[in-house]
Amino acid sequence: MIPFTLKSWFRTGLVSLSLVALYGALMRCKIAFALPLLQQKNLLHAHSHFAFTGWISHCLYCGLALLLAPYLPGNQQKKYRLLISLNMLFGMGMLVAFTLEGYKAISIVFSTLTIFTAMAFAVCFIKDAGKLPPEHAAKPWAITGLLLNVLSSAGPFSLAYMMAGKNINTDFYLGSIYYYLHFQYNGWFFFGTMALAAPWLKQRIPSLNYYYKIFCFTIIPTLFLSLLWIKLPLWLYGITVAAAIAQLTAWVLLLIKGWPIIRQQFSRSSGTWVTIFFYTATLAITLKILLQAVSAIPSLSQLVFGFRPVVIAYLHLVLLGAYSLFYIGFLFSNGLLIITKTARCCALLFLSGVVLNELCLTLQGIAAFIYRPVPYINELLFVAALVLLTSIVLLTGTQLIKNSPRKMSNPVQTGF
């Protein structure tokens, strides 16, 4: 049985996603129309930091606590409820501080507190992971993800050190940002998400641990894909390219081996609409790994990632298209969200908003190559942001409004 507290915390995550969508809509509004009361840079910092802490990390913390729940007595689960609460509290403080003052003392304090919370969660989970069965498929993915989350904190600490000393080196500054993003997007987020899916995947793909080892061994070398502009030594560049190819190959082989089994399992599911979220998330992850491998070509990497619209499209592909859609599907498939007709419509509307947003960003990125503006692109992106905001707010409402037992649908059984 899933502890009630964890159910409520999972649903609270939707409130966080609603706030992330609200800030996204505000930024799009400022670009498309005049909105002088708020500073765009402050909104951007608040939006990105809270998306990482209040939504993605929150879901992963809840998911990892859910994995441990059957093996821990109630009194030992309290520390996870406390850590999840603290992460959300500090995330909210960070959201407000970044909005009001930008990257200054108070926001840095709250950001630092979220890092300390991540460290505490990692220590607690790794200690309690010994109570999981030795063959538990999620254990290596979860532990690696948590360690990479802690490792990523060196990036923000480096930025804080440079800002405090007012001695900013451009290469080191950019390197710290890319370091942090790599170990969040490709480390903590990827391995944490795979930990949630691993128990189901391992039943159908016994060799899953082999693929874990490949992604684990290549996570550090692929960091340098984000640092090709510093002109790596030839030997290091060779290792980086080999790691990127190894990751792409491993993912393709994993899809080839597992896809027939996954498709057969999903086709038997009574909740076919939920599987759309998993299919779309899988496609987004595939595109992410493919683009990552392509970026190993230095000239192409500088050409593509030198355009801000392309970078924004890539980041949203991963954050929204891959992880957010997977978590929503995961929550529905495990009965963590109540399934009603309204909830289903809102969820599918959110998915359509993700697709529309990505198509507009991609179009804007392609147009940037030929230096041609796209008519009304900012207005279209604002519409996409409104679709995302409206759908997730309505979905959150369907979960927070008290439902009688008669109105609660049975959870969809997809195997997770």
N, C-alpha and C positions, 0 to 999 in steps of 0.2 A: 504493500500500500504506500502511496506517495504521501508524505507528511503534509498536512494542511498548510503549514507555514510556508513550505516551499511552493505549493500551488499559488498562494497569494503573492509570493515574491516574483514568481514567473510572470504573473499577470501585471504586477507593478512595473515590470520591464517594458510593457506596452506603453505605460505613461511616459517612460523615458524616451521611447521611440517617437512618441507624439511630440515631445519637446524638441527632439532632434529635427523632426519634420517641420515644426514651427519655425525654428531658426533657419532652416533651409529656405522656407518660403519667404521669410523676412529678407534674407540676402538676395533672393531672386527679385523681390519687390523693389529693393533699393537699386538694382541694376536696371530693371525695366522702367521704373517710375521714381520720382523723387521721394525720398524718405529721410529727411535731414536729422531727425531726432536720434538716430542710432548710428554708431560708427561701424562700417563694414568690417574692418579688421578685427574689432572686438567680437562681432558676431561670428566671424569665421573661427577665431580661437575657441569661443564657447561651443560652437557647433561641433567642431572636430574633436575637441577634448572630451566633451560629454558623450558623443557618439561612441568613443572608445570605452569610456569608463562606465557611463550610466546605462548603456545598451548592450554592446557586445560583451564586455568583460562581465557585466552583471549576469547576462544569460549563461555564460560559461561557468561562473562561480556557482550559480544555482544548479546547473546541469551536473557539475562535478560533485556537489553536495548530494545531489539525487543519486549518483552512482554509489556513494558511500552509505547512504541512509539505511539500506537493508542490513548492513554489517556493523552498525554503531548503535549502542543504546541511546535512548532519548537524551540523557544528561550530557553525552559526548557530542551530540549534534548542536548543542547550544552555541558553541564557539563559532560554528559556521553561520548560524543566524546572526550572530553579533558582527562577524566580519562582513557579511553581505550587507547588513544594515549600515555599517561604517562606510563601506565603499559607496553606497548610494548617498549617504549624508555628505561625504566629502565631495562626491561628484556634483551634487546639487550646489554646494558652496562654491565649487570651481565654476559652475555654469553662471552663477550670479556675479562672481568676482570678475570673470573674463568679460562679461557683458558690460559691467559698469566701469572697469578701469583698464581692461586689457591685460597684457603680460606684465604685471607688476607684483608687488610683495604679497598681497593677500591671495591672488590666484596661484602664485608659485607655492605658497604654503599649502593650500588645498591640494594642488597637484602632487606635492611631495607626500602628503598624507595618504593619497591613493596609492602611491608607490609602496609606502610602508605597509599598507593593508595588503597589497599584492604579495609582498614578502612574507607576511604573517600567514596568509592563506596557503602559500606554497609550503611553508614549514609544517603547518598542521596537516595538510593533505598528504604530503610525502610520508609523514610519520604514521598517519592512519591508513595509508595505502597498503601497509603490511597486513591489514585485516581483510583485504580483498583476496579472493582465491588466487593462487599463483598464476593460473592460466587466464585470468580475467583480461580480456582483449583491450580494455580501455586503459589499463594501468600504464603501460609505457608511453602511450600518446599523451595522457593527462600529465604525467610527471614531466615529460619533456616540454610540453606547452607551458607549464607553470614556471619551469626554470628559464625558458626563453623570455617569458614575461618579466621576470626579475632581471635577466640580462639586458633587456631593452632599456631599463631605467638608466643605464649609463648615458644614453643620449640626452634625456632631459637634464640630468645632473651636469653634463658638460655645457649645455646651453645656459643653465643657471649660473655656472661658474664664470662663463665668458661675460654674461650680462652684468653680473655683480662686479667684476673687475673692469668692466667697460673696455675690454681688450678683445675685440671680435675679429677673428681670422675667418675670411670668407669661406675658404675651403673646409676648415674645421667646423664652421657653423653649419654649412650645408651637409657635410659628412655626418654630423651628429643627428640631424633631422632624418636623413635617409637611413641611418643606422637604426634609429628608433622605429621608423615606419616598417622597415624590413622585418625586424624581430617581433613586431606586432602583427602585421598582415600575414607574413609568410611563416611566422613562428607561433606565437601564442594563439592567434585566431585560428590558424589552420590546424595545428595539432590539437587544440582544445576542441574544435568542431569534430575532428576525426575521432576523438575520444568518445564523443556522444554517439557517433555512428558505429564505432568499432564493435560493440557487442553484437549488433545485428549483422554487420558485414562478416565478422569472423565465422559465424555459423554457416555462411555460404561461400566464403573464400578463406579456406584454412591457411593459405600462405600469406595472410594479411601482414604478419609480422615481418616478412621479407621486405615488403614495400615500406613499412615503417622505418626499417634500417636505412634504406636508400634516402628517404626524405630527411632522416636524422643526420646522416653523414654529409648531406649536401647543403644543409641550411646555412652554415657559416660561409662556405665558398660562394654561394649565390648572393651573399651580401654585396660582393664586389660588382655585381651587375648594376648596382645603383651608383657605383663610384668609378665608372669607366672614364669619366672626364678628368681624372687625376693621372691618366696615362700609367697604367699598371705595368710592372715588368712582364716580359713575355711569358715566363714560366707561371706567374700568378694568373695571367689572363687565360692561359691554357687550362689551368685547373678550374677557373670560373666557368669557361665554356663547357668543359666536360661535366661539371656539376649541373648546369642548366639542361644539358642534353639528357643526363641521367634522370633528372626529375621528370622531364617531359615523357621520356620513354617509360618510366615506371608508372606514371599516371595513365598513359595510353594503354599499357598492358593491363593495368588494374581495371580499366573500363572494358576492354575487350574480354577479359576473363569473367568479370562480374556482371556485365550488362545483361546477358541472356537470363541469368538467375534473378537479377533485380527486376527486370521487366516482367518475368513470369510471376514473381511474388506480388508486384504492384498490380498486375492484371487481375489477380484474385481478390484484391482489396475491395472492401465495400465503400471506401472513401476515395474513389478515383481522383476527385478534384484536388485532394491534398497532395497526391503524387506529382501534380504539376509543379508544385513548389520545389520538390526534390529534383525533378528533371531540369528545371530552370537553373537551380543552384549548381547542379553538376555541369551544365553547359557554361555557366559563368566561371566556375573554377577552371574548366578546361581552357577557355579563352585566356584566363589570367596566366596559366602556366605556359601556354603557347606564346603569348606576348612577352612573357619574361624570358623565354628562350630566344626569341627573335631579337630582343634588346641586347643580346650578346654581341651583335654586330655594332661596333662603336659608332660608325657614321650614321647608321639608322637610329641608334639610340639617341644620339644628339639631335637628329632631325625631328624625331617623334616627340621625345620628352622635353624638347625645347619649347614646345607650344603648350601653354597653360590649359587650353580646352582639352587637349589630349590627356594630360595628367589628371584633370578633374574627372574625365570620362573613365579613366582606368581605376581611379580610387573608388568611384561610385559603383563601377562594375563589381569590384570585390566586396565593398562594404554592404551595398544594397543587394546587388544581383546574386552574390554567392552566399554570404553569411546571414544576412537578415532574412532572406527568403527561406533558407534552410531552417533557421530557428523557428519561424512561424509555422512551417510544416511540421517540425519536430514537436512543437507545443500542441498542435491539433492532434497529431497522430498518437500522442501519449496521453490524451485526455487532460492535459494541463490547461487547455482552453475549452470553454463550453461551445459546442457546435450547435448553432441555430442557422436558420435560413439567412437571417440578417448578417450574422458573423461570417458565413461563407461568402456572401456577396461583397462584404467589406474587404475581406482578405483578397479575393480575386481582383477587386478594384485596386487595391494596393499593388498587387503584382503588375497590373496593367500600367500603373503609374511608374513603377520601376522601369518597365520596358520603354515607355514613352520618354522618360527622362534620359535613359541611356541612348536611345535613338537620336534625340535632339543634341546631346553632348557629342555623339559620334559625328553627326552631320556638321556641327560647329567645328570640330577638330579637323575634319577633312577639308572644310572650306578654308581653314587657317593655312593649310599647305599652299593653296593657290592664291592666298591673300584676297579672297572675295567674301564679303559679308553675306550672311544669310538673312533675308528679309524676315523681320518679326521673330528672330530666333530667341531673343530675350523674353519676349512675351510668351512664346511657346514653352520655354523652360519654366516660366512662372506658372503657367497652367499645369505643367507636370508636377511642380512643387505643391500646388493646391490640391491636385488629385491625391498625392501622397499624404498630405496633411489631413484632408477630409476623411479619407478611407481609414487611416490608422486611428484617428480620434473616434470615429464611429465604431470601429472594431473594439477599441478600448472600452467604450461605453457599453457594448454588449457583454463585456466580461466583468465590469465593475458593478453594473446594475444587478441587484439581488434577483436570482432566478429560483423559482420553486423547483423541487425535484422533478415535477411532471414535465417542465420545460427543458430540462437538461438532457442533451442527447448523449448517447453512448460514445465513448472514445473510438476513433477510427483505429483499426488494427492494421498497421503496416509493418509490424515487426520490430519497431524501435522500443 
